[in-house]
Structures are given as structure tokens and as C-alpha cells.
Amino acid sequence: MTASITPANSPTPKRSFGLFRLIAAAVIAAIANFVVFFLSGATGTTITTFGKPMGAYEPIVASLVPIVLAGLIVWLLLPYWRWAGRIAPVAGGIVAALTAIAPLTIVGGASGLWLAPMHIIAGAAWYLGTRPQHLK
């Protein structure tokens, strides 16, 4: 019979955030953005992107896919590049804030007024989903 003992100080990959929290933040953002989409329709606004009316599934997909995929990439890089855990939450939040300006300037009108908060919601979800766990 052989026994293996792992030393207490063995190098194990450490990650500053968990995938469950990231996915939960993405799901909450998708629900919140769907509510914003629903409210825009209730006010009589048809959100258009690239000249086409936005479908009800688009805010959900546009919230879930980028947050989960980018978060998974950062999560996989964390054991090798520690700086990714410190930079990712802030960088993603800045990108979301900057992209919130685009709907107001490019799309314009009522569509832009409804799309901008969706970008802010996604950015907040990214920040909360990827910020280091010790900052709770």
C-alpha cells in the first residue's frame, strides 16, 4: 500500500474569481437586459441595430456570450498571468462604459437611449463577475 502526501505548500493554480459567480453575473445581466428590452417595447420603441429591429433573444445572447467567453479565457489565464485578475475587471468595465457611448452616437434616437443602459448593465456584470473574491 502506498500513500501519497501532498505538501501544504504545493503549487496549485489559484484563481481570483470563480466561474459560478461569473456565470451568475452573466445570467443576471441577460435577465436585466431583457427587462430593458421589454420596457423599450412597452414604451413603443423598436430598438434597431444595423438598420434591423432587435429580436427578443438578442439582449440575452449579447449579454451571456461575451461575458462567459471572455471570462472563461481570463479564468484559464489566471494561473499563468496573475495580472489578468487585477486588470480584467477594470478593463472590461472601461470597455463597457466606452461602448455605451456608441449607441448614443451611432444608432441615435430612442434605440440608443435603450441600448446604452444595456452596455452599462453588461459592464457592471463583468466587473462583479470577475473582480477578485477577496474584495467581497
Backbone as JSON, one array per atom type, in Angstrom:
{
  "sequence": "MTASITPANSPTPKRSFGLFRLIAAAVIAAIANFVVFFLSGATGTTITTFGKPMGAYEPIVASLVPIVLAGLIVWLLLPYWRWAGRIAPVAGGIVAALTAIAPLTIVGGASGLWLAPMHIIAGAAWYLGTRPQHLK",
  "N": [[0.84, -1.17, 0.0], [0.6, 2.12, -0.91], [1.0, 5.48, -0.05], [0.22, 8.77, -0.84], [1.33, 11.95, -0.13], [0.46, 15.23, -0.24], [2.34, 18.11, -0.16], [1.77, 20.91, 2.01], [2.42, 23.33, 0.93], [2.27, 23.04, -1.82], [2.45, 23.89, -5.28], [-0.42, 25.09, -6.58], [-2.76, 25.95, -9.08], [-4.08, 29.15, -8.72], [-6.99, 31.06, -8.66], [-8.53, 34.21, -9.01], [-11.22, 34.66, -9.16], [-14.39, 32.95, -9.3], [-15.91, 30.61, -11.58], [-18.63, 30.1, -11.26], [-19.68, 32.42, -10.07], [-19.14, 34.25, -12.1], [-20.74, 33.25, -14.23], [-23.24, 33.44, -13.01], [-23.41, 36.23, -12.75], [-23.47, 36.91, -15.46], [-25.88, 35.73, -16.27], [-27.7, 37.18, -14.71], [-27.26, 39.71, -15.81], [-28.19, 39.21, -18.41], [-30.91, 38.75, -17.94], [-31.63, 41.24, -16.83], [-31.05, 42.91, -19.02], [-32.89, 41.9, -20.84], [-35.22, 42.72, -19.59], [-34.92, 45.49, -19.86], [-35.1, 45.6, -22.66], [-37.75, 44.68, -22.95], [-39.11, 46.75, -21.63], [-38.51, 48.85, -23.36], [-40.0, 48.11, -25.58], [-42.53, 48.27, -24.43], [-42.83, 50.97, -24.21], [-43.21, 51.66, -26.76], [-41.04, 51.8, -28.39], [-38.99, 50.59, -30.94], [-36.15, 48.85, -30.89], [-33.43, 49.24, -32.93], [-30.71, 47.76, -34.58], [-28.01, 48.15, -36.64], [-29.79, 48.83, -38.66], [-31.82, 46.95, -38.53], [-34.65, 45.6, -36.8], [-34.29, 44.72, -33.38], [-34.29, 41.45, -32.11], [-36.05, 39.6, -29.54], [-34.4, 37.72, -28.37], [-31.85, 38.67, -28.68], [-30.74, 40.6, -26.72], [-30.3, 38.81, -24.65], [-28.5, 36.87, -25.66], [-26.42, 38.6, -26.41], [-25.59, 39.45, -23.96], [-24.9, 37.16, -22.45], [-23.01, 35.57, -24.01], [-20.55, 37.15, -24.63], [-19.66, 37.83, -22.0], [-19.39, 35.35, -20.67], [-17.64, 33.89, -22.4], [-15.32, 35.59, -22.61], [-14.76, 35.8, -19.9], [-14.2, 33.13, -19.28], [-11.84, 32.77, -20.74], [-10.12, 34.6, -19.42], [-10.22, 33.43, -16.87], [-8.98, 30.97, -17.38], [-6.43, 31.86, -17.97], [-5.5, 32.94, -15.6], [-3.9, 31.32, -13.68], [-1.42, 31.5, -14.85], [-0.85, 34.11, -15.65], [-0.92, 36.4, -13.46], [-1.57, 39.1, -13.37], [-3.78, 39.37, -14.98], [-6.06, 38.92, -13.49], [-6.26, 41.22, -11.98], [-6.44, 43.27, -13.82], [-8.52, 42.64, -15.62], [-11.26, 43.06, -14.51], [-11.47, 45.88, -14.31], [-10.65, 46.77, -16.86], [-12.59, 45.58, -18.52], [-14.87, 46.86, -17.53], [-14.3, 49.5, -18.27], [-14.26, 49.23, -21.07], [-16.97, 48.54, -21.47], [-18.2, 50.9, -20.58], [-17.21, 52.74, -22.44], [-18.26, 51.63, -24.79], [-20.89, 52.09, -24.32], [-21.32, 54.61, -25.13], [-21.38, 54.49, -27.88], [-23.99, 53.53, -28.89], [-25.48, 55.83, -28.44], [-24.34, 57.7, -30.12], [-23.94, 56.49, -32.66], [-26.19, 54.79, -33.31], [-28.27, 56.34, -32.29], [-31.21, 58.35, -31.47], [-34.2, 56.95, -29.98], [-33.54, 54.25, -29.83], [-30.81, 54.23, -29.21], [-30.91, 55.32, -26.66], [-32.01, 53.25, -25.23], [-30.23, 51.17, -25.67], [-27.78, 51.97, -24.56], [-27.98, 51.77, -21.64], [-28.05, 48.98, -21.52], [-25.46, 48.26, -22.2], [-24.09, 49.31, -20.02], [-25.16, 47.75, -17.97], [-24.17, 45.21, -18.72], [-21.44, 45.73, -18.44], [-21.26, 46.23, -15.68], [-21.99, 43.72, -14.74], [-19.85, 42.23, -15.73], [-17.72, 43.36, -14.26], [-18.5, 42.76, -11.58], [-18.58, 40.0, -11.77], [-15.95, 39.26, -12.32], [-14.26, 40.46, -10.53], [-11.71, 40.26, -8.01], [-12.11, 37.71, -5.52], [-11.48, 38.26, -2.9], [-12.32, 40.82, -2.5], [-14.91, 41.02, -1.67]],
  "CA": [[0.0, 0.0, 0.0], [1.37, 3.36, -0.97], [0.22, 6.69, 0.26], [0.86, 9.99, -1.33], [1.04, 13.12, 0.69], [0.72, 16.48, -0.93], [2.8, 19.13, 0.78], [0.85, 22.03, 2.22], [2.79, 24.47, 0.09], [2.41, 22.61, -3.21], [1.94, 24.92, -6.19], [-1.69, 24.79, -7.24], [-3.24, 27.15, -9.75], [-5.03, 29.94, -7.94], [-7.77, 31.97, -9.48], [-9.07, 35.25, -8.15], [-12.69, 34.64, -9.2], [-14.94, 31.65, -9.64], [-16.77, 30.55, -12.77], [-20.04, 30.16, -10.88], [-20.04, 33.83, -9.88], [-19.12, 34.88, -13.42], [-21.92, 32.81, -14.97], [-24.4, 34.04, -12.34], [-23.44, 37.65, -13.14], [-23.88, 36.97, -16.86], [-27.32, 35.41, -16.33], [-28.42, 38.34, -14.16], [-27.18, 40.76, -16.83], [-29.07, 38.84, -19.52], [-32.29, 38.99, -17.49], [-31.8, 42.69, -16.71], [-31.1, 43.49, -20.37], [-34.17, 41.52, -21.43], [-36.22, 43.62, -18.98], [-34.76, 46.78, -20.55], [-35.67, 45.41, -23.99], [-39.2, 44.62, -22.79], [-39.57, 48.11, -21.3], [-38.45, 49.67, -24.57], [-41.17, 47.75, -26.38], [-43.73, 48.76, -23.75], [-42.95, 52.41, -24.47], [-43.44, 51.85, -28.18], [-39.77, 51.94, -29.11], [-38.41, 49.4, -31.55], [-34.7, 49.01, -30.91], [-32.83, 48.79, -34.17], [-29.25, 47.69, -34.65], [-27.6, 47.99, -38.03], [-30.95, 49.0, -39.51], [-32.8, 45.88, -38.36], [-35.22, 45.53, -35.45], [-33.65, 43.75, -32.49], [-35.15, 40.37, -31.64], [-36.1, 39.44, -28.08], [-33.3, 36.86, -27.92], [-30.55, 39.34, -28.85], [-30.13, 41.09, -25.48], [-29.88, 37.67, -23.84], [-27.28, 36.32, -26.27], [-25.37, 39.62, -26.37], [-25.12, 39.57, -22.58], [-24.3, 35.91, -21.98], [-21.88, 35.05, -24.77], [-19.26, 37.83, -24.4], [-19.23, 37.77, -20.61], [-18.96, 33.99, -20.33], [-16.45, 33.5, -23.17], [-14.16, 36.38, -22.18], [-14.47, 35.4, -18.53], [-13.55, 31.81, -19.3], [-10.46, 32.98, -21.2], [-9.38, 35.21, -18.31], [-10.14, 32.43, -15.81], [-7.96, 29.99, -17.76], [-5.11, 32.51, -17.96], [-5.13, 33.39, -14.26], [-2.77, 30.65, -13.02], [-0.17, 31.79, -15.54], [-0.66, 35.56, -15.7], [-1.66, 36.92, -12.3], [-2.05, 40.45, -13.63], [-5.07, 39.31, -15.67], [-7.11, 39.01, -12.47], [-6.37, 42.6, -11.5], [-6.75, 44.17, -14.92], [-9.75, 42.26, -16.32], [-12.5, 43.71, -14.07], [-11.46, 47.31, -14.63], [-10.58, 46.92, -18.31], [-13.91, 45.26, -19.06], [-15.78, 47.95, -17.16], [-13.99, 50.66, -19.12], [-14.75, 48.92, -22.42], [-18.43, 48.64, -21.46], [-18.57, 52.32, -20.47], [-16.92, 53.37, -23.73], [-19.2, 51.16, -25.81], [-22.21, 52.65, -24.03], [-21.42, 55.87, -25.87], [-21.63, 54.17, -29.28], [-25.4, 53.56, -29.28], [-25.98, 57.2, -28.4], [-23.81, 58.47, -31.24], [-24.09, 55.81, -33.94], [-27.59, 54.39, -33.51], [-29.04, 57.56, -32.04], [-32.64, 58.27, -31.19], [-34.69, 56.17, -28.84], [-32.8, 52.98, -29.76], [-29.57, 54.48, -28.48], [-31.22, 55.55, -25.25], [-32.27, 51.95, -24.59], [-29.06, 50.3, -25.79], [-26.7, 52.42, -23.67], [-28.05, 51.11, -20.33], [-27.72, 47.56, -21.66], [-24.0, 48.16, -22.15], [-23.69, 49.58, -18.63], [-25.53, 46.54, -17.2], [-23.19, 44.17, -19.05], [-20.16, 46.11, -17.83], [-21.36, 46.01, -14.24], [-21.96, 42.26, -14.54], [-18.46, 41.8, -15.95], [-16.91, 43.79, -13.12], [-18.87, 41.98, -10.39], [-18.27, 38.59, -12.0], [-14.52, 38.99, -12.44], [-13.42, 41.1, -9.51], [-11.13, 39.27, -7.1], [-13.04, 37.28, -4.47], [-11.15, 38.84, -1.6], [-12.89, 42.16, -2.43], [-16.35, 40.89, -1.42]],
  "C": [[0.89, 1.23, 0.0], [0.45, 4.53, -0.68], [0.96, 7.88, -0.31], [0.39, 11.15, -0.48], [1.41, 14.35, -0.11], [1.18, 17.51, 0.08], [1.83, 20.3, 0.85], [1.17, 23.2, 1.32], [2.98, 24.07, -1.37], [1.81, 23.68, -4.13], [0.66, 24.45, -6.87], [-2.16, 26.07, -7.92], [-4.27, 27.87, -8.89], [-5.72, 30.91, -8.88], [-8.46, 32.96, -8.56], [-10.59, 35.34, -8.21], [-13.15, 33.27, -9.65], [-15.85, 31.7, -10.85], [-18.24, 30.65, -12.4], [-20.49, 31.62, -10.73], [-20.08, 34.56, -11.22], [-20.37, 34.53, -14.21], [-23.18, 33.39, -14.34], [-24.52, 35.51, -12.71], [-23.91, 37.8, -14.58], [-25.37, 36.69, -17.01], [-28.15, 36.58, -15.8], [-28.4, 39.49, -15.16], [-28.11, 40.47, -17.99], [-30.53, 39.1, -19.15], [-32.56, 40.49, -17.41], [-31.89, 43.34, -18.09], [-32.37, 43.09, -21.11], [-35.29, 42.4, -20.88], [-36.14, 44.99, -19.64], [-35.36, 46.7, -21.95], [-37.19, 45.4, -23.93], [-39.77, 46.01, -22.5], [-39.53, 49.02, -22.52], [-39.64, 49.38, -25.47], [-42.46, 48.26, -25.77], [-43.92, 50.25, -23.96], [-43.15, 52.7, -25.95], [-42.18, 52.02, -29.0], [-39.35, 50.59, -29.68], [-36.91, 49.64, -31.63], [-34.18, 48.43, -32.21], [-31.32, 48.78, -34.03], [-28.89, 47.36, -36.08], [-28.8, 48.0, -38.98], [-32.02, 47.93, -39.39], [-33.36, 45.91, -36.95], [-34.55, 44.42, -34.63], [-34.67, 42.71, -32.05], [-35.06, 40.22, -30.13], [-34.93, 38.6, -27.55], [-31.95, 37.6, -27.92], [-29.96, 39.93, -27.58], [-29.61, 39.95, -24.59], [-28.56, 37.11, -24.36], [-26.13, 37.32, -26.15], [-24.85, 39.86, -24.96], [-24.35, 38.32, -22.16], [-23.0, 35.56, -22.69], [-20.58, 35.82, -24.5], [-18.76, 37.71, -22.97], [-18.68, 36.39, -20.27], [-17.69, 33.6, -21.1], [-15.21, 34.27, -22.73], [-13.77, 36.01, -20.75], [-13.78, 34.06, -18.44], [-12.09, 31.93, -19.74], [-9.61, 33.57, -20.08], [-9.18, 34.19, -17.19], [-9.07, 31.39, -16.11], [-6.55, 30.57, -17.72], [-4.61, 32.84, -16.56], [-3.97, 32.64, -13.6], [-1.41, 31.03, -13.63], [0.16, 33.27, -15.58], [-1.51, 36.19, -14.62], [-2.25, 38.3, -12.57], [-3.43, 40.45, -14.3], [-6.22, 39.46, -14.68], [-7.3, 40.41, -11.93], [-6.85, 43.54, -12.58], [-8.13, 43.9, -15.52], [-11.0, 42.98, -15.81], [-12.56, 45.18, -14.49], [-11.46, 47.53, -16.14], [-11.93, 46.63, -18.96], [-14.94, 46.32, -18.74], [-15.56, 49.19, -18.0], [-14.49, 50.43, -20.54], [-16.27, 49.05, -22.48], [-18.88, 50.1, -21.39], [-18.33, 53.04, -21.8], [-17.89, 52.91, -24.81], [-20.62, 51.63, -25.53], [-22.41, 53.96, -24.76], [-21.82, 55.61, -27.32], [-23.11, 54.17, -29.65], [-25.98, 54.98, -29.31], [-25.53, 57.99, -29.62], [-24.05, 57.81, -32.59], [-25.55, 55.48, -34.24], [-28.49, 55.59, -33.35], [-30.5, 57.28, -31.72], [-32.98, 57.44, -29.98], [-33.95, 54.84, -28.71], [-31.52, 53.15, -28.96], [-29.79, 54.68, -27.0], [-31.53, 54.25, -24.52], [-31.06, 51.03, -24.65], [-27.94, 50.68, -24.82], [-26.8, 51.79, -22.28], [-27.74, 49.62, -20.39], [-26.21, 47.35, -21.6], [-23.49, 48.37, -20.73], [-24.0, 48.36, -17.75], [-24.52, 45.42, -17.46], [-21.83, 44.47, -18.43], [-20.15, 45.9, -16.33], [-21.32, 44.52, -13.92], [-20.55, 41.72, -14.72], [-17.61, 42.13, -14.73], [-17.21, 42.92, -11.89], [-18.53, 40.5, -10.55], [-16.8, 38.26, -12.02], [-13.66, 39.65, -11.37], [-12.89, 40.04, -8.55], [-12.06, 38.97, -5.92], [-12.72, 37.89, -3.12], [-11.69, 40.26, -1.45], [-14.38, 42.15, -2.11], [-16.83, 41.91, -0.46]]
}
